Amino acid sequence: MEEKILEEIRRFVATSLGNRHEETGLIHFSEPLVGYASWDDPLFKEYKNSIGEFHLTPREIFAATLDDNKVVVGTVICWVLPISEIARQSNRLQEQWPGREWALTRYFGEEFNCELRRHMVEYLTGLGYQAVAPTLSGVFQCFSDTPVGIASNWSERHAAYAAGLGTFSMNDAFISEAGMAMRLGSVITDLNLLPTLRKEQDYRANCLNCNACISRCPVGAITMSGHDKIKCRNYLFCEESVQLAEKYGGKRTSGCGLCQTRVPCEFKNPRGKTKQDNVLPRDDGNGQEKWERI
């Protein structure tokens, strides 16, 4: 069943029109990575200590959303959507503001990520299971003032860590086997799947501590002391960012992501043994998408 879920996520990413920007034809994401975590993994309870009591466990979100406290076992299905080479390349060239392709993926790519979340809920329901996408549920909340600063009651990064998809970096981002330039998503289900092995016990094992992301930040929000979330967020949603988003043809904010590009962990795990292949969906000439390694 684990392989079936993987193939469905890959199929949706490869064939959905939502993964291609309507105006430019830009493909937002390449081939996804998928991992699984038991919703009773001790890490989810530990997050209540390391993040805050407000952070909900998968079981709590499932019960609150579906009004079901009787389910015994469950799984968190997590995925990594690697940002395409074209979008990453547009950002590598920048020093102050993101490139257009990156900005478009920041907004429209995340819209597609939400499509994938909804699709997987529907897909699992069609198989006879219950499912919920935490960030789209009615219980999801963001908080501006917590002991760890800006935070929410469900973290896609922490779920992905529990599912063995990678570790954190010094800029608070997540370094997967496909690198740090990516988006994350998850659904919680009562389908019992085999958890993915977590290879690393150190939560920052994939980070080289090379400081490259520090020099890439245009507002100095990343230092050896950590990531200033407020300074980062203020930059992301400032008036200049909104105006640039409108110029690019996007909405709300142009994003930034400079610290995720032109760094050793951009599109691979820098501590891995081999370079991560870049895989993009290509038209096979018959109106269908196929994966092509470039």
C-alpha positions as CSV (number, residue, x, y, z in Angstrom):
1,M,0.0,0.0,0.0
2,E,2.9,2.3,0.7
3,E,4.0,2.0,-3.0
4,K,0.5,2.6,-4.2
5,I,0.3,5.9,-2.2
6,L,3.7,7.0,-3.6
7,E,2.7,6.3,-7.2
8,E,-0.6,8.2,-6.8
9,I,1.2,11.3,-5.5
10,R,3.7,11.0,-8.3
11,R,1.0,10.6,-10.8
12,F,-0.9,13.6,-9.6
13,V,2.2,15.8,-9.6
14,A,3.2,14.6,-13.1
15,T,-0.2,15.0,-14.8
16,S,-2.1,17.8,-13.0
17,L,-2.4,21.1,-14.8
18,G,-2.1,22.8,-11.5
19,N,1.6,22.0,-11.5
20,R,2.1,24.1,-14.6
21,H,1.7,27.9,-14.6
22,E,-1.0,28.7,-17.1
23,E,0.6,31.8,-18.6
24,T,4.3,30.9,-18.7
25,G,4.1,27.1,-18.9
26,L,6.5,26.9,-15.9
27,I,6.5,23.6,-14.2
28,H,6.6,24.3,-10.5
29,F,7.7,20.9,-9.0
30,S,9.7,17.9,-10.1
31,E,9.2,14.3,-8.9
32,P,8.1,14.2,-5.2
33,L,9.5,12.3,-2.3
34,V,7.1,10.6,0.1
35,G,7.5,9.3,3.7
36,Y,5.3,7.9,6.4
37,A,5.1,8.3,10.2
38,S,3.0,6.5,12.7
39,W,0.7,9.1,14.4
40,D,1.8,7.6,17.7
41,D,5.5,8.3,17.0
42,P,6.9,9.7,20.3
43,L,8.2,12.7,18.4
44,F,4.8,14.2,18.0
45,K,4.4,14.3,21.8
46,E,7.9,15.6,22.1
47,Y,7.0,18.5,19.8
48,K,4.7,19.7,22.6
49,N,7.8,20.3,24.6
50,S,10.2,21.6,21.9
51,I,7.6,23.7,20.1
52,G,4.8,24.3,22.6
53,E,1.8,22.7,24.1
54,F,-0.3,24.3,21.4
55,H,1.2,22.1,18.8
56,L,-1.3,19.3,18.1
57,T,-0.5,15.7,17.6
58,P,-1.8,13.9,14.5
59,R,-4.3,12.0,16.7
60,E,-5.6,15.3,18.2
61,I,-6.1,16.8,14.7
62,F,-7.8,13.7,13.4
63,A,-10.2,13.5,16.3
64,A,-11.0,17.2,16.4
65,T,-11.6,17.4,12.6
66,L,-13.5,14.2,12.1
67,D,-15.0,13.9,15.5
68,D,-13.6,10.4,15.9
69,N,-11.8,9.4,19.0
70,K,-12.1,5.6,18.5
71,V,-9.5,5.0,15.8
72,V,-6.7,3.0,17.2
73,V,-3.9,3.4,14.6
74,G,-3.1,6.0,12.0
75,T,-0.4,7.4,9.7
76,V,0.9,10.8,8.7
77,I,1.7,10.8,4.9
78,C,4.2,13.5,4.1
79,W,5.7,14.6,0.8
80,V,8.5,16.8,-0.5
81,L,7.8,18.8,-3.7
82,P,11.2,19.8,-5.1
83,I,11.1,23.2,-6.9
84,S,12.0,22.9,-10.6
85,E,15.4,23.8,-12.0
86,I,14.0,26.8,-13.9
87,A,12.5,28.3,-10.8
88,R,15.6,27.7,-8.8
89,Q,17.9,29.1,-11.5
90,S,15.8,32.3,-11.6
91,N,16.5,32.7,-7.8
92,R,20.2,31.9,-7.9
93,L,20.9,35.1,-10.0
94,Q,19.2,37.4,-7.4
95,E,20.6,39.3,-4.5
96,Q,17.7,41.3,-3.2
97,W,14.4,40.0,-4.5
98,P,13.3,36.6,-5.9
99,G,13.3,35.9,-9.7
100,R,9.9,35.8,-11.4
101,E,9.7,32.0,-11.8
102,W,10.6,31.5,-8.2
103,A,7.9,34.0,-7.1
104,L,5.3,32.4,-9.3
105,T,6.1,29.0,-7.8
106,R,6.0,30.5,-4.3
107,Y,2.3,31.4,-4.8
108,F,0.8,29.2,-7.5
109,G,3.0,26.3,-6.5
110,E,1.6,26.4,-3.0
111,E,-1.9,26.6,-4.5
112,F,-1.1,23.3,-6.3
113,N,0.3,21.8,-3.1
114,C,-3.1,22.5,-1.5
115,E,-4.8,20.8,-4.5
116,L,-2.6,17.8,-3.8
117,R,-3.6,17.8,-0.1
118,R,-7.3,17.9,-1.1
119,H,-6.8,15.2,-3.7
120,M,-5.1,12.8,-1.3
121,V,-7.9,13.2,1.2
122,E,-10.4,12.4,-1.6
123,Y,-8.2,9.5,-2.8
124,L,-7.9,7.9,0.6
125,T,-11.6,8.4,1.3
126,G,-12.3,6.7,-2.0
127,L,-10.3,3.7,-0.8
128,G,-12.5,3.5,2.3
129,Y,-10.4,5.4,4.8
130,Q,-10.8,8.6,6.7
131,A,-8.3,11.4,6.1
132,V,-7.6,15.1,6.9
133,A,-5.1,17.6,5.6
134,P,-4.0,19.4,8.8
135,T,-3.2,22.8,7.2
136,L,-6.6,22.9,5.5
137,S,-8.6,21.7,8.5
138,G,-10.7,23.9,10.7
139,V,-8.4,23.4,13.7
140,F,-5.3,24.8,12.0
141,Q,-4.0,28.0,13.6
142,C,-1.0,30.3,13.4
143,F,0.3,32.3,16.3
144,S,2.5,35.3,16.3
145,D,3.7,35.2,19.9
146,T,4.8,31.8,21.3
147,P,7.9,30.8,23.3
148,V,9.4,29.9,19.9
149,G,8.2,33.0,18.1
150,I,5.9,32.8,15.1
151,A,4.5,29.2,15.0
152,S,1.5,27.1,14.1
153,N,-0.3,24.2,15.7
154,W,0.9,21.9,12.9
155,S,4.3,22.0,11.3
156,E,4.8,20.4,7.9
157,R,8.6,20.4,8.5
158,H,8.3,18.6,11.8
159,A,6.0,16.1,10.3
160,A,8.4,15.5,7.4
161,Y,11.2,15.0,10.0
162,A,9.2,12.4,11.8
163,A,8.5,10.7,8.4
164,G,12.2,10.3,7.7
165,L,12.3,12.8,4.8
166,G,15.2,14.9,6.1
167,T,16.5,17.2,8.8
168,F,16.5,20.9,9.6
169,S,19.0,23.6,8.6
170,M,20.5,26.6,10.5
171,N,18.0,28.9,8.7
172,D,15.0,26.8,10.1
173,A,14.3,25.3,6.6
174,F,14.2,21.6,5.9
175,I,16.9,19.7,4.0
176,S,15.5,16.7,2.2
177,E,17.3,14.3,-0.2
178,A,16.1,16.6,-2.9
179,G,17.5,19.6,-1.1
180,M,16.1,22.7,0.7
181,A,14.4,24.4,-2.3
182,M,11.0,22.6,-2.0
183,R,7.5,22.7,-0.5
184,L,6.1,20.2,2.0
185,G,2.7,18.8,2.5
186,S,0.9,16.1,4.6
187,V,-2.3,14.3,5.3
188,I,-3.4,12.2,8.3
189,T,-5.3,9.0,7.8
190,D,-6.5,6.0,9.7
191,L,-4.9,3.8,7.0
192,N,-2.1,2.0,8.8
193,L,1.2,2.2,6.8
194,L,4.7,1.1,7.5
195,P,6.7,4.1,8.9
196,T,9.7,5.3,6.9
197,L,13.0,4.7,8.6
198,R,14.5,7.8,10.1
199,K,18.2,7.6,9.2
200,E,19.4,10.5,11.3
201,Q,18.8,11.1,15.0
202,D,20.4,14.5,14.9
203,Y,17.7,17.0,13.9
204,R,20.3,19.0,11.9
205,A,22.3,16.2,10.5
206,N,22.0,17.2,6.8
207,C,23.2,20.8,7.5
208,L,26.9,21.6,6.8
209,N,26.9,24.6,9.0
210,C,28.7,26.3,6.1
211,N,27.0,29.7,6.7
212,A,26.1,30.1,3.0
213,C,22.5,30.8,3.8
214,I,23.6,33.7,6.1
215,S,25.2,35.6,3.3
216,R,22.2,35.0,1.0
217,C,19.7,36.7,3.3
218,P,19.1,40.2,2.1
219,V,17.9,41.5,5.5
220,G,20.3,39.7,7.9
221,A,17.5,37.5,9.4
222,I,19.9,34.5,9.6
223,T,22.9,34.6,11.9
224,M,24.9,32.1,13.9
225,S,22.4,32.6,16.7
226,G,19.5,31.4,14.5
227,H,16.7,32.6,12.3
228,D,14.8,35.9,13.1
229,K,11.3,34.9,12.1
230,I,9.8,38.4,12.6
231,K,12.5,40.1,10.5
232,C,12.1,37.4,7.8
233,R,8.3,37.6,7.7
234,N,8.3,41.4,7.6
235,Y,10.4,41.3,4.5
236,L,8.3,38.6,2.9
237,F,5.1,40.7,3.3
238,C,6.4,44.2,2.9
239,E,5.0,46.6,0.4
240,E,7.9,46.1,-2.1
241,S,7.2,42.4,-2.0
242,V,3.5,42.9,-2.7
243,Q,4.3,45.3,-5.6
244,L,6.8,42.9,-7.1
245,A,4.3,40.0,-6.9
246,E,1.8,42.1,-8.9
247,K,4.5,43.0,-11.4
248,Y,5.3,39.3,-11.8
249,G,1.7,38.3,-12.2
250,G,1.4,36.7,-8.8
251,K,-0.6,37.6,-5.6
252,R,0.0,38.7,-2.0
253,T,3.8,38.4,-1.8
254,S,6.7,37.6,-4.1
255,G,8.3,35.5,-1.4
256,C,12.1,35.4,-1.1
257,G,13.8,32.0,-0.8
258,L,17.3,33.4,-1.5
259,C,18.7,31.4,1.4
260,Q,17.4,28.2,-0.3
261,T,19.3,28.8,-3.6
262,R,22.9,29.1,-4.5
263,V,23.7,27.1,-1.4
264,P,25.2,23.6,-1.1
265,C,21.8,22.1,0.0
266,E,19.7,23.8,-2.7
267,F,18.7,20.6,-4.6
268,K,20.4,17.8,-2.8
269,N,21.4,16.5,0.7
270,P,25.0,18.0,0.9
271,R,26.0,15.1,3.2
272,G,24.7,12.5,0.8
273,K,27.0,10.3,-1.2
274,T,25.6,11.1,-4.6
275,K,24.1,14.1,-6.4
276,Q,20.3,14.1,-6.5
277,D,19.1,13.8,-10.1
278,N,16.7,16.5,-11.2
279,V,13.6,15.0,-12.5
280,L,10.9,17.0,-14.5
281,P,7.7,16.0,-16.1
282,R,8.0,16.3,-19.9
283,D,5.3,16.1,-22.6
284,D,5.7,12.8,-24.5
285,G,4.1,14.2,-27.6
286,N,0.7,12.6,-27.0
287,G,-0.4,15.2,-24.4
288,Q,0.8,13.1,-21.5
289,E,3.5,13.8,-19.0
290,K,6.4,11.5,-18.4
291,W,9.4,11.8,-16.0
292,E,12.7,12.7,-17.7
293,R,16.0,13.0,-15.8
294,I,18.1,15.9,-16.9
